[in-house]
Amino acid sequence: DGMYVGENRPGGAMMPVWRKPSGAEKKNMETARSKKSKKKMEETKEEKADKKTSTPKDGRAKFYVMDNAGDTIRTFSSKLDTGMNRVYWPMNRDGVAYPSTRDRRPDADPPSGGSVLPGTYMVAVNFGDYNATTSVNVKADPRLPFTMAQMRAKATANKNYEAIVAKATAGYNQLKEVRKTMKRVATATETLDKEAQKDFKEKMKAVNKELDRLDALYFRPTGDRSSSTLSRTLRRGRGAIGSSDGAPNQAAQRAMAKVERETKFVLEQINAFMEGDFADFQKEVEALDFSLFKTYEPVKFDR
């Protein structure tokens, strides 16, 4: 008996996208096929047209998903190869970034969020000067006994949860910015005299120690497996909401209450630090009388 094996169809809405080869790409393909000399060929009419019609250098197209109210609910990008492409949208919306020790790339796509509600969505694609639109009709899974009211309740719970996560992330991003500021201050104050520098380093050490304490509220120090952190609480809250059908059940409600309570506590700690110790430290730095330039002695060449 024969065995037929193939790839499973990816989940989500499939959108076929055709990318026409540019003049330069056509020339490269023809050169590869014929194995002609690598001497520079004269510019073709198609290449001239390419210069007038810009395409992204990284070959990535931008997709925008809009609901029936015209609001953009999801933005993502996908690399397009020459010819026919299949792009998949998992029928989700934009989410929120969680606290992270790594900085997000400025050009990174928004994080993915929860599933969208059944309905018709417009998808617009932009690839340089090229634009196109299509519509996607999202239907409820008939195998799942969920009403529209239950789905809306779950979507609302997700929205409320993500609003709290966004606050927690904003607080941690402030701590990361303060650390960068402290490094710049350390470099700039190297020109202070030894006595002043010694006193100033003690003050910097105290600020950095407090930063470490606040950081530990988000992430466990290396080797510590016992302490509870806000990041762990956020992850558990997300799991509790995702596992409930419709509006949050009792377990999800308790998890949400804990997320809100711990986030509020951590943000109060950060705000107290920013408005207290760090604000005082900033005033002291701004009051310092120092130059960014070191004193250089002339290099004499005596013979």
C-alpha positions in Angstrom: 0.0 0.0 0.0 1.2 3.5 -0.8 1.6 6.2 1.8 0.8 9.7 0.9 2.6 12.4 2.9 2.3 16.1 2.6 2.5 19.3 4.6 -0.4 20.3 6.8 -2.1 23.5 5.7 -1.0 26.4 7.9 -3.7 27.9 10.1 -5.2 31.2 9.4 -6.4 33.0 6.3 -4.3 32.4 3.2 -3.7 35.3 0.8 -1.9 34.7 -2.5 0.4 37.6 -3.5 2.2 37.8 -6.8 5.5 39.7 -6.9 6.5 40.6 -10.4 10.3 40.2 -11.1 12.1 43.4 -11.4 14.2 44.2 -14.5 17.4 43.5 -12.5 16.0 40.2 -11.2 15.0 39.1 -14.7 18.4 39.9 -16.0 20.0 37.9 -13.1 17.9 34.9 -13.9 18.7 35.1 -17.6 22.4 35.5 -16.8 22.3 32.4 -14.5 20.5 30.3 -17.1 22.7 31.2 -20.0 25.9 31.4 -17.9 27.0 34.4 -19.9 29.9 36.6 -19.1 29.5 38.7 -15.9 30.3 41.9 -17.8 27.9 44.7 -17.1 25.0 44.8 -19.5 23.4 47.9 -20.7 20.4 49.2 -18.7 17.1 47.9 -20.0 13.8 49.7 -20.2 12.5 47.6 -17.4 15.4 48.6 -15.1 14.6 52.2 -15.8 11.0 51.6 -14.9 12.2 50.0 -11.6 14.0 53.2 -10.7 10.7 55.1 -11.0 8.8 52.4 -9.0 10.4 51.9 -5.7 10.3 48.5 -4.0 11.6 47.7 -0.4 15.2 46.7 -0.3 14.5 44.0 2.2 11.7 42.6 0.0 9.2 42.8 2.8 5.6 43.8 2.2 3.5 45.4 4.9 0.0 44.1 5.7 -2.7 46.1 7.5 -5.9 44.4 8.7 -8.9 46.7 9.3 -12.3 45.9 10.9 -15.7 47.0 9.7 -15.2 50.3 11.5 -12.1 51.1 9.5 -9.8 50.7 12.5 -6.4 49.0 11.9 -6.4 46.0 14.3 -3.3 44.2 13.0 -0.1 45.2 11.3 2.5 42.7 10.1 5.1 42.2 7.4 6.1 39.3 5.2 9.0 38.7 2.9 7.9 38.3 -0.7 9.9 36.2 -3.1 9.7 36.7 -6.9 6.6 35.1 -8.3 3.7 33.7 -6.3 3.7 33.9 -2.5 1.3 32.6 0.1 0.9 34.9 3.1 -1.1 33.8 6.2 -2.9 35.9 8.7 -3.7 33.9 11.9 -6.9 35.9 12.3 -5.5 37.7 15.3 -5.0 41.4 16.3 -2.1 43.4 17.6 -1.1 42.6 21.1 1.3 44.2 23.6 4.9 43.8 24.4 5.8 42.2 27.7 8.6 43.4 30.0 11.9 42.2 28.5 15.6 42.8 29.1 16.0 43.1 25.3 15.1 46.2 23.3 12.7 45.8 20.5 13.9 46.7 17.0 12.4 50.0 15.9 11.1 48.3 12.7 9.7 45.2 14.4 6.1 44.3 13.8 3.7 44.8 16.8 3.4 41.7 19.0 0.6 39.4 18.1 -2.5 39.4 20.3 -5.7 37.5 20.7 -8.1 36.1 18.1 -10.5 38.5 16.3 -14.2 38.1 16.5 -16.2 36.7 13.6 -16.8 39.2 10.9 -15.5 40.7 7.6 -12.1 42.3 7.6 -10.3 44.3 5.0 -6.6 43.5 4.4 -4.4 46.1 2.6 -0.9 45.3 1.4 1.8 47.8 0.6 5.0 46.9 -1.2 6.9 50.0 -2.1 4.7 51.9 -4.6 2.3 49.0 -5.0 -0.9 48.7 -3.1 -3.7 46.1 -3.1 -6.7 45.2 -0.9 -8.8 42.1 -0.3 -11.4 41.0 2.2 -11.4 38.1 4.7 -14.6 36.7 6.1 -13.8 35.2 9.6 -16.4 32.7 10.7 -17.0 31.1 14.1 -15.8 27.5 14.5 -19.0 25.4 14.4 -17.4 22.7 16.5 -17.1 25.1 19.5 -20.3 25.9 21.5 -19.5 29.5 22.1 -22.0 32.3 21.6 -21.0 35.8 20.3 -21.7 37.2 23.7 -19.1 34.8 25.3 -16.5 35.7 22.6 -17.1 39.4 23.2 -16.7 38.9 26.9 -13.4 37.1 26.5 -12.1 39.8 24.0 -13.0 42.4 26.6 -11.1 40.5 29.3 -8.1 40.2 27.0 -8.2 44.0 26.3 -8.3 44.8 30.0 -5.5 42.4 30.8 -3.3 43.8 28.0 -3.8 47.4 29.3 -2.2 46.3 32.6 0.6 44.5 30.8 1.3 47.7 28.8 1.7 49.6 32.1 4.0 47.0 33.5 6.1 47.1 30.4 6.3 50.9 30.4 7.6 50.8 34.0 10.3 48.3 33.1 11.3 50.4 30.1 11.9 53.3 32.4 14.3 51.2 34.4 16.2 50.3 31.3 16.4 53.9 30.2 17.7 54.9 33.7 20.5 52.2 33.4 21.5 53.7 30.0 21.6 57.1 31.6 23.8 55.9 34.4 26.3 54.5 32.0 26.4 57.9 30.2 26.9 59.7 33.5 29.7 57.4 34.5 31.5 58.1 31.3 31.0 61.8 31.4 32.2 62.2 35.1 35.5 60.5 34.5 37.1 64.0 34.3 36.3 64.8 37.9 39.2 65.0 40.3 39.9 61.8 42.3 38.3 62.9 45.5 35.1 64.1 43.9 35.0 61.0 41.7 35.2 58.8 44.7 32.3 60.4 46.4 30.3 60.4 43.2 30.9 56.7 42.6 29.4 55.9 46.0 26.2 57.8 45.0 26.1 56.0 41.7 26.5 52.7 43.5 23.5 53.4 45.7 21.4 54.2 42.7 22.5 51.1 40.8 21.7 49.0 43.8 18.2 50.3 43.9 17.9 49.6 40.2 18.9 46.0 40.8 16.2 45.7 43.5 13.5 47.0 41.2 14.7 44.8 38.4 14.3 41.8 40.7 10.6 42.6 41.0 10.2 41.8 37.3 12.8 39.0 36.8 14.4 36.5 39.2 18.2 37.0 39.7 20.3 34.3 38.2 20.2 31.1 40.3 17.1 32.2 42.2 14.2 29.8 41.6 12.0 30.5 44.6 11.0 34.2 44.4 7.8 35.2 42.6 8.2 37.9 40.0 5.8 40.2 38.1 6.8 38.5 34.8 5.7 35.1 36.1 2.4 36.6 37.4 1.7 38.2 34.0 2.3 34.9 32.2 0.0 33.0 34.5 -2.7 35.7 34.1 -2.5 35.3 30.3 -2.9 31.5 30.6 -5.8 31.8 33.0 -7.7 34.1 30.7 -6.9 32.0 27.6 -8.2 28.8 29.3 -11.6 30.3 30.3 -14.6 30.1 27.9 -16.2 33.5 27.5 -15.9 35.9 30.5 -13.2 35.0 33.0 -14.1 32.2 35.4 -13.3 32.4 39.1 -9.7 31.1 38.6 -9.1 33.7 35.8 -10.7 36.5 38.0 -8.3 35.6 40.8 -5.4 35.6 38.4 -6.4 39.0 37.0 -6.8 40.5 40.5 -3.3 39.3 41.3 -1.9 40.8 38.1 -3.5 44.1 38.8 -2.4 44.1 42.5 1.2 43.2 41.8 1.5 45.6 38.8 0.2 48.4 40.9 2.7 47.6 43.7 5.7 47.4 41.4 4.8 50.7 39.6 4.4 52.5 42.9 8.0 51.3 43.8 9.3 52.6 40.5 7.5 55.9 40.7 8.8 56.4 44.3 12.4 55.8 43.0 12.0 58.1 40.0 10.5 60.9 42.0 12.8 60.4 45.0 16.4 58.9 44.8 16.8 59.3 41.1 15.4 62.8 41.0 17.9 63.8 43.8 20.7 62.1 41.9 19.8 63.9 38.7 19.9 67.3 40.5 23.4 66.5 41.9 24.7 65.6 38.4 23.3 68.7 36.9 24.9 70.8 39.6 28.3 69.4 39.1 31.0 71.8 37.8 32.9 69.6 35.4 34.1 69.6 31.8 33.6 66.8 29.4 37.2 67.3 28.3 40.3 65.9 30.0 43.5 67.9 30.5 46.1 67.0 27.9 49.7 67.8 28.3 51.7 68.7 25.2 53.8 65.9 23.8 57.3 67.4 23.4 59.9 65.9 21.2 63.3 66.9 22.5 66.6 65.7 20.9 
